[in-house]
């Protein structure tokens, strides 16, 4: 390894070790819940169901909602870094990936959406849902007594089942504002379904803190949702342009191949 490459490697590892070592130390963990998302991305193939696990960690004043694979990525990266820092060899092959790159932080006032676009961390806020329609209907889901609520949100009709026995006004994605934790929420078409599949008892959370790394939300640039979408589109178009300029052909739904 030449001196220039070695210096760049050292800087890279130092930079990322700082980022990955910063956790939300000021947030005590009050609740931790695991949700399964079942998502149908193709309206023409209803049998195609994508599944991913999300974690919601709740502190005294806010809730963090993020893909479980992203949390595992943070943990495994630091494990690899600490193990191989002397020879600068980080094996990324064992790290999990996620289709969903966002973090959502819910408070009593709004939902804060965070996403990295290239080297920039962008965020936008949306207000807490206030127009829930509470329905006089109950159901037991996973041994939890739940009540029903409905809402029209972002062009879709949603049915939620929440539990007042779990006194957190939060839920998966941006869904919050009910008098209890959302246990399950499904849109009318069945394209999206979030369901609580695991929870950690309060006794096991004593003395623990939020483990979501601050790099996912600290020092983000506040934009509108439209601006974030535009930034994401521009970034992808630029990557495509650079690849094609360097002789790579991009085929939708297929792997990238290089022109010969």
C-alpha positions as CSV (number, residue, x, y, z in Angstrom):
1,X,0.0,0.0,0.0
2,X,1.6,3.4,-1.0
3,X,1.7,6.4,1.3
4,X,-1.1,8.3,-0.4
5,X,-3.5,5.3,-0.4
6,X,-2.6,4.5,3.3
7,X,-3.3,8.1,4.3
8,X,-6.7,8.1,2.6
9,X,-7.5,4.8,4.3
10,X,-6.6,6.2,7.7
11,X,-8.7,9.3,7.2
12,X,-11.6,7.2,5.9
13,X,-11.6,4.9,8.9
14,X,-11.1,7.8,11.4
15,X,-14.0,9.8,9.9
16,X,-16.4,6.8,9.9
17,X,-15.3,5.7,13.4
18,X,-16.3,9.1,14.7
19,X,-19.6,9.0,13.0
20,X,-20.4,5.4,14.1
21,X,-19.4,6.0,17.6
22,X,-21.9,8.8,18.1
23,X,-25.1,7.5,19.6
24,X,-28.0,9.3,21.1
25,X,-26.6,9.2,24.6
26,X,-29.1,11.8,25.9
27,X,-32.1,9.5,25.2
28,X,-33.0,6.8,27.7
29,X,-34.7,3.8,26.1
30,X,-38.3,3.5,27.3
31,X,-39.7,1.2,24.7
32,X,-38.4,-1.0,21.8
33,X,-40.8,-2.5,19.3
34,X,-40.2,-4.5,16.1
35,X,-42.5,-4.1,13.1
36,X,-42.8,-6.3,10.0
37,X,-43.5,-4.4,6.8
38,X,-45.1,-6.3,4.0
39,X,-45.1,-4.3,0.8
40,X,-46.5,-5.0,-2.7
41,X,-44.3,-2.9,-5.1
42,X,-46.0,-4.2,-8.3
43,X,-49.7,-3.6,-8.8
44,X,-49.6,-6.0,-11.8
45,X,-48.1,-8.8,-9.7
46,X,-50.0,-9.0,-6.4
47,X,-48.1,-12.1,-5.3
48,X,-44.8,-10.3,-5.2
49,X,-44.5,-9.2,-1.5
50,X,-41.4,-7.5,-0.2
51,X,-40.7,-7.9,3.5
52,X,-38.5,-5.9,5.8
53,X,-38.1,-5.5,9.6
54,X,-38.1,-2.1,11.3
55,X,-37.2,-1.1,14.8
56,X,-38.9,1.6,16.8
57,X,-37.0,2.9,19.8
58,X,-38.8,5.2,22.2
59,X,-37.3,7.7,24.6
60,X,-39.1,10.1,27.0
61,X,-40.0,12.6,24.3
62,X,-39.6,11.0,20.8
63,X,-39.5,7.8,18.9
64,X,-36.9,6.6,16.3
65,X,-38.2,4.4,13.4
66,X,-35.5,2.8,11.3
67,X,-34.8,-0.4,9.3
68,X,-33.3,-3.2,11.4
69,X,-30.8,-3.8,8.7
70,X,-29.5,-0.2,9.1
71,X,-29.0,-0.7,12.8
72,X,-27.2,-4.0,12.1
73,X,-25.0,-2.2,9.6
74,X,-23.9,0.3,12.2
75,X,-23.2,-2.4,14.8
76,X,-21.3,-4.7,12.4
77,X,-19.3,-1.8,10.9
78,X,-17.9,-0.8,14.3
79,X,-17.3,-4.5,15.1
80,X,-15.3,-4.9,11.9
81,X,-13.5,-1.6,12.5
82,X,-12.4,-2.4,16.0
83,X,-11.2,-5.9,14.9
84,X,-9.3,-4.8,11.8
85,X,-8.2,-1.2,12.5
86,X,-4.5,-2.2,12.5
87,X,-4.4,-3.5,9.0
88,X,-7.2,-1.2,7.6
89,X,-9.1,-4.2,6.3
90,X,-12.9,-3.8,6.7
91,X,-14.9,-6.8,5.4
92,X,-18.2,-5.3,4.3
93,X,-19.6,-8.5,2.9
94,X,-21.3,-9.5,6.1
95,X,-23.2,-6.2,6.5
96,X,-26.9,-6.2,5.8
97,X,-28.5,-3.8,3.4
98,X,-31.9,-2.2,3.4
99,X,-34.3,-1.1,0.7
100,X,-35.4,1.8,2.9
101,X,-32.7,4.4,3.7
102,X,-34.7,6.7,5.8
103,X,-35.0,7.5,9.5
104,X,-38.1,8.9,11.0
105,X,-38.2,10.6,14.4
106,X,-41.7,11.2,15.8
107,X,-42.5,13.8,18.5
108,X,-45.7,15.1,19.8
109,X,-45.7,17.8,17.2
110,X,-44.4,16.3,14.0
111,X,-42.6,13.5,12.2
112,X,-39.1,14.3,11.0
113,X,-38.0,12.4,7.9
114,X,-34.2,12.0,7.3
115,X,-32.4,10.6,4.3
116,X,-28.9,10.8,2.9
117,X,-28.5,12.0,-0.7
118,X,-24.9,11.5,-1.7
119,X,-22.9,13.2,1.0
120,X,-25.8,15.4,2.1
121,X,-28.1,14.6,4.9
122,X,-31.6,16.1,4.2
123,X,-34.7,16.3,6.3
124,X,-38.3,17.5,6.1
125,X,-41.1,17.7,8.7
126,X,-44.8,16.7,8.5
127,X,-47.3,17.5,11.3
128,X,-48.7,14.7,13.5
129,X,-51.9,13.2,12.1
130,X,-54.8,14.8,14.0
131,X,-57.8,13.6,12.0
132,X,-58.0,10.0,13.1
133,X,-61.5,8.6,13.2
134,X,-61.9,6.4,16.3
135,X,-64.1,3.4,15.7
136,X,-66.0,1.5,18.4
137,X,-64.5,-1.9,17.6
138,X,-61.9,-4.0,19.3
139,X,-59.7,-6.9,18.4
140,X,-57.0,-9.0,20.0
141,X,-53.7,-9.0,18.0
142,X,-50.7,-11.0,19.2
143,X,-52.3,-11.2,22.7
144,X,-52.7,-7.4,22.7
145,X,-56.2,-5.8,23.2
146,X,-56.6,-3.2,20.4
147,X,-59.0,-0.6,19.3
148,X,-59.7,0.5,15.8
149,X,-59.1,3.8,14.0
150,X,-59.2,5.0,10.4
151,X,-57.6,7.9,8.5
152,X,-57.2,9.1,5.0
153,X,-53.5,10.0,4.6
154,X,-51.4,10.8,1.6
155,X,-54.1,9.6,-0.9
156,X,-54.7,6.3,0.9
157,X,-57.3,5.0,3.3
158,X,-55.7,3.4,6.4
159,X,-57.0,1.1,9.1
160,X,-55.1,1.1,12.4
161,X,-55.3,-1.1,15.5
162,X,-53.8,0.6,18.5
163,X,-53.5,-0.4,22.2
164,X,-54.2,2.0,25.1
165,X,-52.5,-0.7,27.3
166,X,-49.2,0.5,25.7
167,X,-49.3,4.3,26.4
168,X,-47.0,5.5,23.6
169,X,-48.7,7.8,21.0
170,X,-46.5,6.4,18.2
171,X,-46.5,3.9,15.4
172,X,-44.7,2.7,12.3
173,X,-43.5,5.1,9.6
174,X,-45.2,8.5,10.1
175,X,-48.3,7.2,11.8
176,X,-48.8,8.6,15.3
177,X,-51.2,10.7,17.3
178,X,-53.4,7.9,18.7
179,X,-54.0,7.4,22.4
180,X,-51.8,4.3,22.4
181,X,-49.2,2.4,20.4
182,X,-50.2,1.4,16.9
183,X,-50.0,-2.4,16.8
184,X,-51.0,-2.9,13.1
185,X,-51.9,-0.5,10.2
186,X,-52.9,-1.4,6.7
187,X,-53.9,0.6,3.7
188,X,-57.2,-0.3,2.0
189,X,-55.5,-1.8,-1.1
190,X,-53.3,-4.0,0.9
191,X,-50.1,-2.5,-0.7
192,X,-48.7,-1.7,2.8
193,X,-49.0,-3.5,6.0
194,X,-47.1,-2.8,9.2
195,X,-47.6,-5.2,12.1
196,X,-45.9,-5.3,15.6
197,X,-44.2,-8.7,15.9
198,X,-41.9,-8.2,18.9
199,X,-41.5,-6.0,21.9
200,X,-38.9,-5.8,24.7
201,X,-40.1,-5.7,28.3
202,X,-39.4,-2.6,30.3
203,X,-37.4,-4.6,32.8
204,X,-34.8,-5.4,30.1
205,X,-34.6,-1.7,29.0
206,X,-33.5,-0.3,32.4
207,X,-30.3,1.7,32.0
208,X,-30.2,1.4,28.2
209,X,-30.2,4.2,25.7
210,X,-31.3,4.8,22.1
211,X,-28.8,3.1,19.8
212,X,-29.7,4.9,16.6
213,X,-26.5,6.6,15.5
214,X,-26.5,10.4,15.4
215,X,-25.1,10.4,11.9
216,X,-28.6,9.5,10.7
217,X,-30.1,12.8,11.8
218,X,-27.6,15.2,13.3
219,X,-26.8,18.4,11.3
220,X,-29.3,17.6,8.6
221,X,-30.3,20.3,6.2
222,X,-34.0,21.1,6.5
223,X,-35.8,21.1,3.1
224,X,-39.3,20.5,1.7
225,X,-40.4,17.0,0.7
226,X,-40.4,18.2,-2.9
227,X,-36.8,19.4,-2.7
228,X,-35.7,16.1,-1.2
229,X,-37.3,14.2,-4.0
230,X,-35.7,16.5,-6.6
231,X,-32.3,16.1,-4.9
232,X,-32.6,12.3,-5.0
233,X,-33.6,12.3,-8.6
234,X,-30.7,14.6,-9.6
235,X,-28.3,12.5,-7.6
236,X,-29.4,9.3,-9.4
237,X,-29.3,10.9,-12.8
238,X,-25.7,12.2,-12.1
239,X,-24.6,8.7,-11.1
240,X,-26.1,7.3,-14.3
241,X,-24.5,9.9,-16.4
242,X,-21.0,9.3,-14.9
243,X,-21.3,5.6,-15.3
244,X,-22.4,5.9,-18.9
245,X,-19.6,8.4,-19.6
246,X,-17.1,5.9,-18.3
247,X,-18.4,3.1,-20.6
248,X,-21.1,1.4,-18.5
249,X,-24.5,0.5,-19.8
250,X,-27.4,0.8,-17.4
251,X,-30.3,-1.6,-17.9
252,X,-33.3,-1.3,-15.7
253,X,-33.8,-4.4,-13.6
254,X,-30.5,-5.9,-14.7
255,X,-26.9,-5.7,-13.5
256,X,-24.6,-3.0,-14.8
257,X,-22.3,-4.1,-17.6
258,X,-19.4,-2.3,-19.1
259,X,-19.1,-1.6,-22.8
260,X,-16.3,-3.3,-24.6
